[in-house]
Structures are given as structure tokens and as C-alpha cells.
Amino acid sequence: MTVNGHFASVGEKSSKEQYEHGIQVINEVQEFNGSLPKYLSFEKVASAGFNYHLISVFGSQSTGKSTLLNHLFGTEFGVMSESERRQTTKGTWMSNNKRGSVDGATKQMADNILVMDVEGTDGRERGEDQDFERKSALFALATSEVLIINMWETNVGLYNGANMGLLKVVFEVNLELFIKGNKQNPRSLLFFVIRDHLGTTPLANLRNTLIQDLTKLWAGLNKPAGLERSKLEDYFDLAFVTLPHKILQPEKFVSEVSQLRTRFREGQRDSRREALQGAEELDRGVFLPEYHRRIPADGFSIYAEGVWDQIVNNKDLDLPTQQELMAQFRCDEISREVLVAFDEAIVPFENKQAEGIRLGNPQVLGGLGAVMRSARMKTVKNFETEASRYHKGVYGRKRAELENKIDGRLKILFQGQLSAAHKSGVNEFSEAVSSAVKAGQKKGASYDFAEIVDREKKTALSKYDKEARGVLVEGAPWSNYRQEMSLYQKDLNEVSGRLRREEMRRLATRVERWVRSRLGESIGIEFNALGSGRGGSGAPESGDRQPEKEIWDRIWAVFTKTVQEAERRFTDRAKSFDASSAEVDVGLWRLRRKAWGVLRAKIDEEMMEGNLLLKLRENFEDKFRYDEAGVPRIWRPTDDIEGIYSKARESTLTLIPLLSKFQSSHTSDPPPLDDWIGNAPSSVTPADEEDLTPIGGVDEDEGKSLEEEMTVLSDAKRQDITVRFKKTADGVYVEAKRSAIGGMTQVPVYFYVLLLLLGWNEIIAVLRNPLYFTALLLLGAGAYVTYTLNLWGPMFQMANAASAQAIEEGKKRLREFLETSETGRQAMAMSGRDDIGMQKLNGHGKAVVGDGEDEEI
């Protein structure tokens, strides 16, 4: 087959049949085809306005570019014969898309897609004459919306095989000719189609390799003034796709090409992403609005011819020379070779460091500094030995690139080592200080916290300095750790400050426990004194009983004295922590607030309903059951029980309003709690206040006044306590009355007269008999003593209880006898009852009904 012989060529009068296949835009001698407008009119593209798209393919010779286009767009570009390998595409050819839709697909291809097939690069026909290759590639890049870069999988990572050298030249001239000074900043899509993909290397890895190569290539461009900081992504989007081997996997190749075809339609950029990231981002279409050159279709021919003329007449495309290209290739090759030994030495440390970071536990790597210095020196020296004989300019640039690459990796290791030393040093410092403090506490002796912190800080700084010096690399610009040392010192200061605050908190906690213990004992004694004072357990060992109305004065005095002692302890101990006056003020302020909370909790505990009623009852019984001398009263019918009861009850009732409010007995005002606590110091932080209970009259946002804060019992609770106490007091009074009259028995007078008349003879006999008379005297004396001690009632109760117990025991024994006796069991069986009941009988021997339940035997 003649090379694209069925297309309309340059300089020929083409027929409609040839236009149906396509047209040669530029021939092999760099001539532009003036018949391009006729072809566009024939394909009805000239009247499409902006509704058209241009795609070009770029790649090495004989890599299947034309074959790919034919399968994608139904074109008929000439392809290489399977029996010989020779150039099939000479110049640049164009054809319209022949596939208006994709069979079986719902996504339609865009209208009026023009496809340009560019002559392959690196062909033996042109040899080292790369002039046309560069110009045709630049033409395709400058005019096309999408530039398909066709390559084999085995070429990925190669410099010449992947056409990186040619792309570098094309990018530089493109910046100089078409982007410099262009306010529109035109964009294009570089669509990498990786052929003969075996699947062993994932697309993501191939994509990363190409992006790294392109980024590095762009960084090394000679950019025009004003574009020095430009990036590849400022002008190009990247997309990547793989295709299987056409010969070995023909069916799979056709299937995936058909799937790829659906992407060639209009799309919109995702506003959340700055650039397309892989083929999956192109599922909405590869023709984005910003790719279009905004040239009407009927003016495209003039535009394309002007672009080609500018390219042909530009002298910059004659550079670089083949010698420089060879130097670039060899220097890159040598760089890769020397990096192998560098990787062998450095990669194990990089892996260990990365593993530590991944686990959240970075480790200080032993021997890292020596390996870094040795690897860097050997790598640079080996590169210098092998590459210094090539082009000096290229050698100098490539050496700088190599040094930047290895220094970049070594800098990461250097910073990682310092970061690990920083983290471990801070942790060890914190643990060392905590251990020293605990050791001091176990010994029971006082320890100087500030001295411990200073000693451990010096140790930590010395160790960090040693680690940092060990990884310095001479000659590296980043080999300096002054800033890191400053940050390390700052963190140590922050940790020491945190440890000091924690120690201050622990000190405050210990002092608070001491205050709680002392107040619990002292305040408990004051409230227990309310229960008794004459002869009870709460009576003072010596001296007079304290007045009840001054209980709050005594409690406030004990409270303030205890807190003052606690403040003295706290201040003395805080001095050894090297705490500032502001920290001490905050600690004392917190201590006073915490102490008030302890006191109020103790008061609330003592004033709980059950505790208060018990104290009121004890107070009442102390006044009611004991006389003024503290002697227990023995109640007699002649005693004024009612008067004593009323006096004692009223006296106890006066305690309820007294205890309902914490106030002074002299002024009836609450204690000066707000002045005693004081205002919050200016250095107080929210963390210092988060565990504090709001106090009424002190905290404005609490919404409670000082009067409300000092209220212990509400009015409703006072009334309830009063009612319940009165009922309790009434019970004690009734018990006293019963005990007074319990031993008295009212006997009629006539009974004594009758007893005297009927027993006169017996009386005379007893009086005349010395033995009987003595017994009578003893019985009379015993009865008198029993009466005097008011024991007749208890004796009668004991007698009744004893008789009842005797009856119960008799019933039990009778039941046991009936159950064990043969006669008894027969009688029980005949009656059909499990037990035998005894009924009460009246005087006539008949059973009494309804006087009570039957008692079981």
C-alpha cells in the first residue's frame, strides 16, 4: 500500500474520493497544504463555527499511532506492514471522525472531530535530522485540544523512548512562541495512551512515573521572562490510559478501544478539582471548553498556516544540538546508576523511619549520620568521575539536579531524625521529672521541684545536641539545626511548665484533703454538741457548755483558722516549685473556693433531714430527761411533766430558725464570704475555673445572692422539720407520762376494810409468830423499794411476758406429745385434721364463739 496514497496530498489536485479519506496538511519537505479549506468545506466542518475539535497523535515511529486512530475514529491512515518495519506516515495528515456514535453505548461522541496523524519520531529514515520532528510536534501541540502521546509500556521511565527530550524542546519553544504574552493562557490535554500493557505494573504506578518525569522536565526548562515560576499544570492537563497488546490480545484490545472511544465528547471541569487526575476523571468527556482555541472553523486553515509559518521561520528549533542531547542522556543514565548504590545505603533507613512514623512512634536511628555522609560523598564523586567528560553545561546542570535529589532525600531523613529525637527527648524529660518527684515523695522528705526540672532539662538538651550533631552532613545547605534546637527548648519549657502546674494541682489536692479532714472533724464536733450537753455523750469534759446561738460564729472561726493554716502550708511548699507569684495567687484563690465547697458540703450533710431530726430529738431529750445538774429524771405522778415538756420543746424549737441560715449571732448578717474569697486573679485561665463550683454572692453569673448562698434550710423544709419534731417530742412526753402512772393501781377503800375484818385472826397470828413477822417485814420493805423505784409496772410486764411464754411452751410440748404418741396420731387421723384446736369455755362449760381466733396446739 502506498503511504496514505488514498488521501489528498500536498500539491495535488485532489478528488472528492480522496477527500473522503482525508488530507495531508504538511508534507515531508515542510510544505503546508493550501487545499485545507476545501477539505473542511467538503466535510461540512467549515460552517460549524466553534462546534469542532482537533486531536493529534504523537509518538515514536512504528508504535501503532495510525492503528490506534483508525480503531478509535474509523479513519484510514496508512499502517505499517506486518512483514516489514518501515516508516508509513510522512508529514502530517488529517481526517474527520468517521464514527458518529459508539455501538451499544449511550454516550455519543462529539461532533466534527478532526484527527491529525503526525509523523513518528526517532525514525531511521531521518536519522539525526530531528528538525521536522520538533516542528511537527510543536505544530500539533500549538493547535490541538487533545494531544495523544502513544507509547509502549516498556518506554515508560525512559528519556528518549518516552520522547522526553523532544517534549522538552517543544515545551520551551511553545512557551516562547505561543504562550509568552498571551493573556488567554491556552490549555491542552496530554492524553498518554500506554500500549501493550501486560498488567503487572498498575496504571497508577505508570502514571506516577510519567508525572514525575514531566514535572522534572518542566522544572528544567529555559522559561522566558515572567514565566519562571510557571508550572506544567498551568497549561496542560494530564490523562492516562492503558491498552492491551493488539496482536496477542486482539479481542480485549478492540473492546477497550471501544470503551476509550466514549470519552471523546464534550465535558465540564469539576470545580472542586484543579486538574484532571487520571482516566477516571475524564468519564465526563475530554473536550473541555478551555481547551478550544476559539478559532471559528472557517478560519482554522489560516490560523494553522500562520502557526506553521511561525514555527518554520523560528531559529530556536535548531537547539539543542545532538551533542547536548547525548550528554543529557548519558548524564541521566549515570545518575540512575550511581543512585542504585545510594538507594542500597539509604532506603533501609527511609523504610525504618517511615514505619515508625506510620505507627506513630518515630525512632532515633543509630548510625544514620555516618551512612548519610558516606552515601552522599560516594554518589557525587562517582557521578563526577563518569559524567565530567561530557558537555560541561549539561554536566553542571545534571550534577546540580543529582545533588538536589539526594539532598532532598537526606534532608527528609535529617528532619525525621531530629523530629524523633525531639519527641523522645520530650517524653524522656517528662518521665524523668515525674520519676524524680515520685522518688522524693516515697522518701517522705521534701524535694526541690525546680532543681529537678533544671537538672533534667540540661540532660535532655545535651542528649538532643549530641543526636543532632551526629546527622550533620558537611556541605549540605540544610545541615543546620539551630531552629530545631530552639523549638526543642521551647517545648521543654512548655512541658516543665505543664509539669509544674500538675504538681501545683497535686499539692492543692493534698491541701484540700487536709482541709476536708480537719473541717469534717471540727464541724462535726460543733453540730454534735447540739444533741447533748448536760449528761449525754456530747457533754464537754470540763467547763460550761457553749451557747447554742453562737454555733455559726464558732463554725466560721474554725473554718477561717483551718484555711489560713492550709494557705500557709500551700505557700511554703509552692516556693520549692519555682512557681510565680501569679501561680501562687491562683492556687490560694482556688483553695479558698474549694474550702468553702468542703464546708458547705459538710453543713449540708449535717443538716440532712434524718441527721437534723436526730440532733433535735437528742437536744430535746437532753433538756427534758435531765435536770440542770445533768442528773436523769425519775418521773413521778407528782412531777410537773407538762411544764418541763413545754419548756424543753420550745427551747429546742428555737434551734430550727437558728440553723436555717449561716449568720452571725451578733449582727444577724451572713459572714463576709465574698471579701474573704476575693476577686479572681488576672492570670486565671478557663482551665483553672472549669472544676470550681459557682458560689452565690461571689460569682456574678451564678444568679444567687450571698443571702441565698447562706440559706441552709428553706421555709418549706423548716415547716416540715418543725412538724415532724413536734410529733417526736409528743411521743417522748407520752412515754414519760406512762412511766409515771404505770406502777399505780386504784384499789377501793372498802376492800381494805373487808380485808382487815376477814384477815384479823391471820394478822394477829403473823404478828405473834417471829418467823412470819420477819418475813412480813422483808416483803414490806421489798414492796416499798419497788414502789419507790417505780418498778411495779415493769414487774407486771415481766410477769405477763413470762406467763405468755409459759403458755406457748406448754402448747408446744402438748403438740409434740400428740405427734409422737400412737393414740394421739390415731385421734388426729380420725378427725382428719393436721392439728387439734382448743376452744375457750365459759362458766357453764360451753365454747365461747367470736371472742377471738382459735389457738393452735
Beta strands, then each sheet from edge to edge (+ up, - down):
strand 1: 23-26
strand 2: 53-59
strand 3: 92-96
strand 4: 113-118
strand 5: 146-152
strand 6: 188-195
strand 7: 236-242
strand 8: 837-838
strand 9: 855-856
sheet 1: 1+ 3- 4+ 2+ 5+ 6+ 7+
sheet 2: 8+ 9-
end
